[in-house]
C-alpha cells in the first residue's frame, strides 16, 4: 500500500467530492481549450471525416455504419435528436464531457486499485490527462476514450472483491460497453482480463473475461465485412501526401521517433512505477500495448498491425505508471507537495502547448530539433484533415464550387477532404476521392462526365485550386 507523505497532508483536495470536482473541471477545461482556439472549425481527423458526416447523414449511412462498431456514433445521433443541437456541437460537447469522466475514472483507479489517498489519486488523474497520448486520443479517437473510460472503471471495481449481484451486474454492463464501443480497446480489454483471471483464479474476473471475450467475438464477426473507420484513418495520414500517408509513415524510423516523442519523458518514472506497483492488473494491458507498439521490429512494413495506435494506447497506461512512479520517488521528501506541483506544472505547459499552438508553429519547432513534423502528425491539436488555419480556404473553395459548377457535377480530390465535401457540397454534386486524383479525374472525363479537380497549392492565395477537366 502507498505510504502517505506531506503530499497527503496539504490542504487542497481536502475531500473526495471536492477532488473529483476539481479533476473533472480541469479535464474538461483542458479539452475545451483547443476547441475554443479553433472555433468555429472542428479539430480531429475522424471528427471532420467520420463523426460529423455520419451523424449528419446517419440514416443514409446506417447500412455501412452498423458494421463499424456503431454504438458511440448512434449515441451521438440520439443526442442530436434529443437536444436539437447540430452534429458538430454534439460531437464536441460529448468528447469534452467524456474527457472529464475519463479523468474521474483515473481518480477512482488511484483510490481503489492503487490504494492511494485523495490527493495522490487526483495528481495521477490530472498528470495523465496532460500527457500527449491522452490528448491525442481525445483529438479524434473519441470511441477509444469512451471505451478506455469504461475499461478503467471495470478494473477499479474488480480491484475489490464484491458480494451480491448488483456490483457484478454493473461490472458486466461496463464490460459489455467496452467491447461494444471499439474493436482495438475491446481486444486489449479481453486479453487483459483473460490473463488476469488466469493469474488470480478469481471467479468474478473469470466471468467478466468470458463475457468480454464472447461479446468481442460476436462484434468481430458482425463487423468483419467492413473495415473500422478509425482503423483506416490512422495518424500516419498526411493530406499533402496524395493518399500515401500511411505507407510513408509506417516504417521503423518514423515509428521509433513517434514512440519517443509520445512516451520518451514518461519512460523512467513509468519503469519505477511498474516495478513498485504490487497489483498486476494494469501491468497486463501495458505489456500488451508495448508488444503492439514494437510489432514493427518483427513486421517492419505491415501497417495492419497498427503499431502507431498501440503506441498511443501504451502512452495512456505509461502515463498512469509514470504518475505513480513520481509519487513513489517524492514520497519521503519534505517538499513533496511543492515538487509534485512543479512536475505537474511542467507537463501542463507541454500539454497545453500541444492543445493550442498553431500547427505551422509547432512544425517549425520540431524542425529546429531535427525531427520532421510529417513523421509526427498531428504535431498539435489545431488540425483536422488540414491545418485549422486553412479551413476557411477549403470552405471558400466549396462555396465557389456550389455557385459555379453544374448541380450534378463530379468533384475529384484528396481522400482527406471527403468530410468537408460531404457536409458542405450542395445539390446533387458528388465528391470522389482517390490516391491519384488527377488520373481518376481524367478517366471520368474521358468517360463523358463533367469533372472538376481540386488541387492543394500552398503557393496559391486560395490554397485550393479548382480545375475544369475536359476530355481531349
N, C-alpha and C positions, 0 to 999 in steps of 0.2 A: 504494500500500500504506500502511496505517496506520503512523504514526511512533510508536515506543514512548516512554513518558514515565515519570515517577515512579509513575504508577498501575500500571505493569507491573513495578516493582521492589519492590513491597511484599511482605511475607511471606505474607499469606493467599493461598490458591489456588496453592500452590507447584507443584502438579502437575495435569495434565489430569484424571486419575481422581478426585482429591480435589475438584476444581472441579465435575465432573459430579455427584458425590455430594451436594455442598452445594446445587447448583441443584435437583436432584431433591427433596431433603429439604425445602427451603424452599417449593417449589411445592406439594408435597402437604400440607405443614403449613398453608399459606395456604388451600388449598381445603377442607381438613378443618375449619378453624375455624368457618365458618358452619354446617356440618352439626352440629358439637358443640353450638353455641349453640341451634340449632333442635330438637335431639333431644328426643323421638322422631319428630318430624314431618319430612317431606321439604321441601326447598326447590326451586323451579323450576316454572314453569307447565307445561311439557311433561313434567316428571318426574311430576307428580301426574295429569295428564290424558292422557298418552300412554305414556311408558316403563313405569311400574309397572303400569298396567292391561293394556297389551299383552303384557308379559312374563307377567303373571299368567294371562291367558286367551289365550296365544299360539296354540294350535291352533285355537280357535274363531274367532280374528280373522285367520287366515292368508290367507283369500281377499282381504281388504282390505289387510292388511299387506304382502303380496307385491307389491302395486302401488305401494308407498310407500317405495322405497329400503330394503329390509328387512335389509340386511347388518348394520348395527350392532345393531338390536334382536334379530336372530337370534343374534348373538354373545352378547348379554346372556342370552337364553333358554338357550343351551347352557351358559353358566356356572352358571345356577341348577341345571341338571340335574347337572352335574359336581360342584359344590361342596355342593349340598344347602341352600344359603342361600336366604332369601326374596328376591323381586324387589326390594324396597326396598333391602336390604343390598347386593345385587349392583350395582344402578344407581349407588348412592352410591360403593361401593368402586371401580368402574371409572372413574368420572369423576375421582375423586381421583388415582388412578394415572395416568390419561391426562393430567391437568394436569402431573404430574411429567415425563412423557415429552415433552409439548409444550415444557416448559422446556428439556429436553435438546436437542430439535430446534433451538431458538433458539440455544443454546450452540454447537451444531455448525455452524449457519449462520454465526455470527460467526467461527468458526475457518476455515471453508472459503471461502464466498462473499465475506465482508467482510475476510478476511485479518487478523483481529485476534488478539492474544495471548490466553492462557488467562484472565487476569483481566478483560480488556476484554469478552471473549465472555460471561463469567459475569455481568458488570454488565448487558449488554444483555438477557440472558435473564431475570434477576431483575427488572430495571426494567420490562420489557414485561409480565410476569405480574402485576405490581401495578396495571396500568392498568385503568380501568373497562371498556373494550371487551373485554379478555380475561376479566376476572372475570364480566362479564355473560354472555359466551358459555359459560363453564363453569357458569353458573347453570342453564340448561336447554337450550342449543344444543349438546348433547353430541356429536351427529354432526358438527357444524361443527368442534369441537376435534379429533376423530379425523381428519377429512379434512384439516384445516389442518396437522396434525402430519405426515401422510404427504406432503403437498404441499411442506412446508418441507424435509423430508428429500430429496425429489426435486430441489429447487432446489440443495440443498447438494451432492449427488452430481454434478449436471450442471455445477456450477461448476468441476469438474476434468475434464480430458479423460482418460477411462479407455480402456485397451486390454483386449481379451478379452471373452468373452461373459458372465462371471459378474456384473461390475458393471452391465452393461446389463440383464441379466435382473432384477437387484434393482430397478433404476430402473423398468423396465416393470411389475414386480409392484406397486410402491408407487404408480405412476401409475394402475394399474387399481383399486387400493383407494380412491384419492382420488375418482375419478369414480363409483365404485360406492357410495360412502357417502352423499354429499349432492349434491343437484341444484345448489344455488347455488355451492358451493365447486367442484364439478366443472366448471361453466360458466366460472368465473373461472380455474381451472387450465388448461382447454383453450385459452381465448382468450390467456392469458398465454404459454403455450408456443408457440402458433402465431406470435404476434408476435415472440417471442424467436428462433424458428427463422428467420424472415424477416430479422431484423437480423443474426444471426450466421452464417447459412448453414451451420450445423453439422449433420452427418448424424445424430448421436445425438439432438440436440434435435428435429430434424425427425421422426425415427422415434417418439420419445416423444410428440410433439404429434399425430402421425397416430393413434397408438394411443388417446390420450386423447380425441380428437375422435370417433373411431369408437365407442369404448365409451360415451362420453357420449350420442351419438346413439341408440345401441341402448337404453340405460337410459331415455332420454327417451321413446322410443316405447313401451316396456314399461310405463311408469308414467304415461302421459299421461291415462289414463281417470279416475284418482282424484287429487285434489289432495294435495300433500305436506303432511302434518300440521304440520310445523314451519313451513311457509309460511303456513298459515292461522291459526296461533296466534302472531301477532306481538306485539311488545312494546306495541303500542297498545291492547291489550285491557285493560279495567279492569272488575273484577267488579261494580262498582256502577253500570255504565252500561247495564244491561239489554241486553247483546249488541251495543251500537252503538259499542263502544270503538274499533274500527279506524277507523270513519268520523269519530269525534270527534277522534281523534289525528292522522289523516292530513290535515294542512293545512300550508301553508308556514310559518306562525308556529311551530307545535309542532315541526316537523322541523328548522327552523333552531335553535331552542333546544336540541333534542336533540343536534344536531351539536356545538354549542358546549360543552355540558356534558360530552359524551363525549370530545371531541377538542380543546377550546379550549386547555388547558395544553400540549398537545403541538405545536401549530401552528408556533411559532417554531423550536424545536430540530429539529423534523422537516424544516422547509424547509432549514435548514443541512445536515442530513444528506443530504437529497435532492440538493442542489447539489454536495456534496463527494463523494458516493459514485460511484465510477467504473463499477462494474458496473451494467448497466441491468436485470438480471433482476428485481429486486424492485420497480423503478420501474413496470414494466408493470402488475402487479396493483394497485398503489396507485392509479395513474391510472384504471384501470377501476372500482375501488371508489368513487373520488371522483366519477366521472361518474354512477354509480348513486346516490350519496348526494345529488346535486343534481339528480336527474331531475325532482324536484317543481317546479323552475323552469320547465321546459317543459310538464310534465304535472302541475299542482298538485293534482289530485284523483283521481289514478289509483293506488290502493293496491296494485294488482297489480305495480307496478314495485318494490315493497318497498324504498323508499328508507331506511326505518329499519334494515332488515337490512344494507343496503350501508354505512350509517353505522357500524355496529358492525364490519363487516369492514374498512372503511377505518381505523378506530381501531386495529385489531390491527397493520396494516402501518405506520401512523403511529408506533406505539409503538417499532417497530424503528428507523425512521429517526430518531426523537427521541433514542433512546438513543445511536445512532451520532453524531448531531449534538452531543450533550452531550460525548461523548468528544473530538470534534474541538475543541470550544470550550476544554476544560480541558487539552488535551494538553501544553501548554508551561508550565503553571503549577506553581509549586514544591510547592504543597499539593494536587496533583491528586487523590491518593487520598482525602484528607480531604473535599475538595469533592464528589467523586463519592459518598462515603458520606453526606454531608449531603443531597444531592439525592435519593439513593435512599431515605433515611430519611423525607424529606418526602412522597414519593409512597407510601411504605409506609404512612404514617399514613392517607392518603386511601384506599388500597386496603383496609386492614384495617377502617377505619370503614365502608366500603361493604359489607364482608362480614358484619359482626356487629351493627351498630347496629339497634335495633328500627325497624320500618317507620314507625310513627307518629312517632317522634322525628326520623327523617330527613325526613319530610314537613314537620314543623314548621320545620326548619332551612331547607329550600327556600322555605317561605312567608316566612320572615324576609327573605331576599334577593330576594323578589319574583317567584319562579318557582313556578308552580302545579305541585304534585307530580304531579297526574294526567297532566301532559304528559310525564312522565319515568319511566314505570313500567319496571322496579321501582326505587324510589329506594334500596333496599338489597336484599341477597340474602336477608333474612329475610321471604320472601314465596313463596307458591306460586301458587295461584289466588286466595287471600285472604291476609291478614296471618297469619303463622305463629302469632301470639298468639291468633288466633281459631279455630285448628284444633280445639282441644278442644270449642269450641261446636258446630261443624258435626258433629263425631263424636258428640257427645251427642244432637244432633238426629236423626242417622241411627239411633242406638241406640233413641231413643224411637219412631221410625217402625217399626223392626223388632219392637218389643214391642206397639205399639198400633194397627197397621193390618193389613188383610187380607193374607194371604200372597201374593196376586196383585194387590195394589194398584198403581195407576199414580201415580207421583210426578212432579210437574212443577216445574221451576225454571230457574235460570240455566245457560247453556252452561258457565260456568266451574267449576261444581261437579260436572260429569259424572264426573270421575275418582274423587272421593271416593265418589260413589254407586255406581259400578261395582265398586269394591273392597269396600265395606262393606255395601251393601244385601243382605239375606238372602232366602232362599226364592225365590219367583217374582216378586218385586216388580220393576217396570221403571221406569227413570228416563227421562223425556222432557225435553229442554231446548228453549227457544225464545227468540227475541228479544222476544216478548210472552208471557211465561209465564202471566199471568192470563187473557188472551184464549184461549190454547191450552187451558188447564185447563177453562175454561167450555165450550169447544167439545167437549172429550172428555166432560164431564159430561152435556151435552145429548144426546150420542150414546149415553148409557146406561152409561157407565163410572163406577166409583167412583174419584174423583180427589182427591189431596192436593197442595196448592200450598205450596211453600216460598218465603217472602219473607225478604229480608235487612232487618233492622230494627236499626240501630245504637243505638236508644233502649231496646230490649228487653234484659233481663238475659241472655236466652239467645242474643241476636244473630240467631237464625234462628227464624221463626215458621211453624208448620205449620197450614194451613187446610184443613178438610174442605169440598171444593167439591161442592155438591149442586145438581142441576138444579132450576130453579123451575117 
